């Protein structure tokens, strides 16, 4: 028997309220667990995480902290004064020596991370061992691969960087964008101008970046709809200049992607990326961003708090920029990147290597798995623990999330906290 329309709506409303109540309860409980996280005193930090203590917390540098392998800088070269000076020296040193680059690429072995402060007693305790592991790869303590330079950029360092490379954009960078958006923009720009690997500090490395690319990642593959073949047979060359990972891999013919909160069926993540300097896809990202800010200002909005960071500067934005560049360069069909039909494999398109979802997003649960394999799988390069301090609870956002996920409604409901 069909329910009257008014009764159906009443029951739907009750279900939505119940779902939101459950979400709120889980959020409150998770917040209590986070508040009970252990805090370390100075002696514990120094003993347990000596590299973080030495090369970041105790480092006396302007704009952050850094480590450069000793043989990268001639003894006659004056010590770098700021993190920007240090990064420029290291970038030039790495680009002039192929053994200081990721295998099969021109990507320099520079590691970039950022947070507001380099004083690790201000960090969430969970991230400290992960940063320690990144530094172990840099100083080459626990692997037989080449060492790499490491840079921890604080807010002062980002200001130095923006004044050097994007001076005409600095005003908008500081006034239009939120802190999380500024971090989004900086990671793209530092890879664009200096090159290297960027990873959020709440990422746990599983493999040294020097080994992220192997011959099997470069083998040719064919789009089953267009019959176009991509990839490279020349594994002795260096065909890769940009690396992305997939965070969403869904059937484009379904509504799964937007029900899960994604903008595109195949969407890139940007909690990690790697690039040689000057890649055009990263330039496309900035072209799009400048155009959007200009339109927002012309519309009288100022480009401020109501914009969605996910689409303006986050995963959807880097997806759009890379998609546009590949479509323009090689008429590439974006949805052919899916790993749902081939078990998940890396795909090289032009000089862009797109890792399967397991690359930067392994170990996902049953819901929203999308082909993600365990963190022990050989394809896994790092795992993201999603401890971002930018996350805040908002009833309206959670209402839309629940409505989309459970009922397939509320597609255009806000995803922005406080809008």
N, C-alpha and C positions, 0 to 999 in steps of 0.2 A: 504494500500500500504506500502511495506517495504521501509525504508529509506536506502540509500546507507551507507555502513559501515563508510566512512569518515564523512558523515553528522551526523550520529548517535553519533560518538565519539565527534564531535564538540559540539553537543547539550549537551551531558553528561558532557563535560568539563565546559560549561557555567552554568549548574545546580550546579555543585560542587563549582564553584567560587562564585555563588550567595549564596549558603548555608554557605560557609566560611565567606562571608561578613556579613551575618546576625549574625553568631556566634560571630564574632569580635565586632559587634555593641552591642550585648547583654553583652558581657564581659566588654566592656568599660563602659557601663551604670552601671553594677553591681559594678565595681570598684569605680565609683563615689559615689554610695550609701554607700559603705563600708568606703570611706574616710570621709563621713559626719557623721559617727557614733559618738555618744556622748562620751565625755571623762569626767571622774570623778576626782574631786580634793580630797585631803586627807580627809577632813572633811566629804564629802559625802560618801566616801568609808567606813569610820569608823562607820558612823551612819547607813547606809543602809545594810552593810554586816559585822556585828560585829564579826562573827566567822572566816570569811576569814581574816579579819584585825588582829584578835588576834592570831589565830593559824597558819597562814601562813605568811602574810606580816610583822608582827611585831615580829615573832618568831626568836630568836637568836640561830640558830642551825647550825651545820656543815653538809653540804650535803643536806639541805632542811629544811623541817618543819614537825612536827608530833604532833598527839594527841593520847594519850593512856588512856583509862578509868582508873581513879585513883585506883580502887580496883584490877586492873590487876598486879600492881607492889607492892611488899611488901615495907613497909615503911623503912625497913633496906637496901633495894637495892639502890646502888648509882644511881643518875640520868644518863640516857644515854648521852654520849658525842657526838655521831654522829647519823645520821639517820639510818645507818646500825646497830649500837648498839641497837637503839630503836626498829627497826623492828625485830631483833632477839629476844629481850626480849618479845615483843608482840606476836610473832609467837609461842614461847614456851608456853606463858601464855594461848593463845587461844586453842592450840592443846591439852592441858592438862585438859580442861574444855569443855565438849560437848555443854553447853549452849552458848559458845562463838564461835559457828560454824553455818554455814547456815543450816537450817532445812533439814533433810534427807541427810546430807552430812558430810564429814570430812573436809570441806573447812573452814579455820579459818576466822573469821570476821575481816579481815584486808582490808583496802581500799588503793589502790595505784593509784596515779596520778603523772604526770610529765610534766615539761616544763623547758625551759632553765633557768628561774629565778623565785624565789618565791616572787619577788616584783610585786604586782598585778597591779601597775600603768603601767607596761610594757605589760600587757595582753590585748587582745581584750575585750572591755567592756562587750560584750554579754556573755562571759563565767563566769563572776564573780558570778551572781546569781545561776548558776548551781553548781559551786563548793561550794557555801554557802549551797546549799541544801544537797549535799553529806555530808558536815560537820554536818548539822542538824541531819542526820541519825546517824552519828558517836557519837555525844554527846547525842543522843536520846531525842531531844527537841520536835519533832513533830510526834512521833509515840510511840507505846507501846512495840516495839520490843527491843531486846537486843542491847546495845551500841556496837560500833566497834572501832577499832583503825584506825587512818587515817595517811597516809604518803604521803607527797608531795616531790618528788625527783627532785632536780635540777641537772645540769650537773656534779657538784662536787660529789653529792651523787651517781650518776650512775658510776662515776669513782671509788669511794670507793667500790661499789658493785662488779664491774667487777674485780678489783684487788683481791677481796676476793674469788670470786667463779669461775671466768673464766680467771685466770691470763695468761694461755698459749694462750688464744684467744684475749687478750686485744689489742695486736699490730694490728691484722687484724681488730678488731672492730673499732679502731680509724682511720686506714689508708685506708681500703678498702671500708667502708660503708659510705653512706651519713647520714646527721642528721636524716632524716625520717626513714632510715633503722635501725639506732642505736636505735631509739625509739621503732621500731617494735621488735627488738631483746630483748631489755630490758624488755618489758612487759611480754614476754614469760618467760624470765629467772627469774624475780622476783616472778612470780607465781610458777615456778618450784622449786625454792630454799626456798622461804619463805611461799608460799601459800597466798591465799586471792583473792580479786576481783580487777581487773584492769579496768579502764575506762578512755578514753580520756577526757581532760578537756572541750571539746566541746560537751560532752554528758549531757543530762538533765535527772536526775533520776526520775522515775515515781513510783517506789516501793522500799522500803528498801531492800537491798540485803538479809537480814535475811529471807525474805519472798519469795525469788525468786523461791523456789521449794515447790510444794504442792503435795499431794497424787495423784492428777489426772495426774501429769507429769510423774509418775512412772509406770502407769498401763501397762500391757503387750500389745504388738501390733505385728501384723504378716505381714511379707513381702509377698505381694500378688503373687510374682513370684516364690520365693523359698519355701514358706510356713514355713519359720523359724520364731519362736516367740522370741521376745526380750522384755526387761522390767523387772519389779519386782512386785511381789505380796506383798512383805514384806515391807510395808510402815512404819513399826515401827522401821526398821533398818536404816542404813545410807549407801545406795547403790551408792551415787554419789561422784565422786572425780574430775570431770572436767565438766565445762559448756561452751558450745559454742552457738552462735546464727547463723542463716542463713542470708546471705545478698543476695543471688541469688537462686531462685527456679524456674527452667525452665524445659520444656519438653526435656529430653535427646535425643529424636528422631528428634529434630529440630535444626536449627542453631541459635536459639534465643540467647543462652548464649554468643556466641562469637560476635554476632552482637551488643550485649549490652556491650561488653568489658570484659566479664568474661572469666576465664580460664576453669572452670568446670560448668556443668549444675546446680549442687547443690554445692554452694560455701559458706564457712563460712566467717563471718566477724571477725575482730580482733580489732575493736575499743573498744570492751569489752570482757572479759573472766573471768573465775574464776576457781581456781584449788586448790586441796590440794597439799602439797609439794611432789615432786618426781614423778609426773605422767609421765609414759613412753612416751606418745604421745608428750609431750613437749621435752623430750630427743630426740625423733625421729626428731623433727624440727631442733635441733642443729646438729644432725648427718648429716642430709641432707645439712645444711648450710655449715658445715665444708667441706663436700665432694665437694660441688659446688665451693667453694673458691679455693680448691686445684686444681680442674680441670681447673678453669679459669687461675690460675697462671701457670699451666703446659702448657696451650695453649698460654701463653705470654700476656694475656689480663690484668693481675693484678687484675681482679675482680672489675673494677672501674665503671666509670660513665655511660657506655652503658648498664649496667644491668637494668632490669625492677624491681623496688622495689615491685610492686604488686605480682610478681611471685617469687622473690628471698627471701623476708622477710615478705611480706604482706599477704593478705587473701588467695591467691592461695597457698602460702607456708604452712600456718597452715592447710589448707584443705588437701594438699597432705600428710603431716605428720600424721594427724589424720586418714585419709583414709588408709594409709599404715599400721598403727598400728592395726586398727580394722580388716582389711583384714587378717593380719597375726594372730591375736589372735582368731577371731571367724569366719573367712571366710565371712566377712560382705559385702553385696552388697550396695555400697555407695548410689546409686541413689534411694534406697528405702526410703531415708530420706525425699523425696519430700512431701510437704503438699498440692500439687495441687489436689490430689485425696481424701483426708480425711478432707479437710477444714482447714488444718494447726493444727498440734498438736505436743506437745513435744514428743521426742522419746528417750528413754533410751536404750543405747547399751553398754553392759558390764557395766562399771562405768562412761560412758560418756553420759551426758544429752545434747542433741541437741535441742535447742528451735526452734520453728517455726519462720518464717521471722518476725512475729509481735513481737517476744520477744525483739530483739535488733534493729529492723528496722521497727517500726510501722509508720503509717501515710504517706506512700509513695503515690505519685500522681497516676493518671490514667495510664500514660506511665511507664512501669517497675514496676507495682504494685506487681505482682507475689503472690497475696494472702495476702498482708500486710493489716492489719486492723487498724482502727483509734488508736490514742495514748491513748484514753480513754478505750480501750478494756482491759479486765482483763489479757490477755496474755502479754501485753506490760510491759517490765521492765524498759526500758530507751529509749530515742530517740537521735539519732546522728544528730547534726546540720551541720556537715561537714564544719567547719570554718578553716580547716587546713592551716597554714601559708606556707606549702610546695607546695600548689597549684600555678602553674604558667601557663600563657598562652603561647602556642607554636603553630605556624601555622601548622607545619607538623603533630603534634599530633591531632589537631582539624580536619585537613583534613581527617586523617584516621578514626576518630570517626564518622564524617559525612558520609563518604563513606560506612563504615560498617553498620551504622544504617539505612540509607535511601536505599542503593542499594544492601546490602548484599555482598559487595566486600571488598577488602583491609583487609582481615582477618589478615595478617601478617604484616600490616603496624605498624610502631613504635608507642608505647604508652609512650615513655620516652622523657621528655623535654630535649632539647639540644643535642640529640644523632645524 
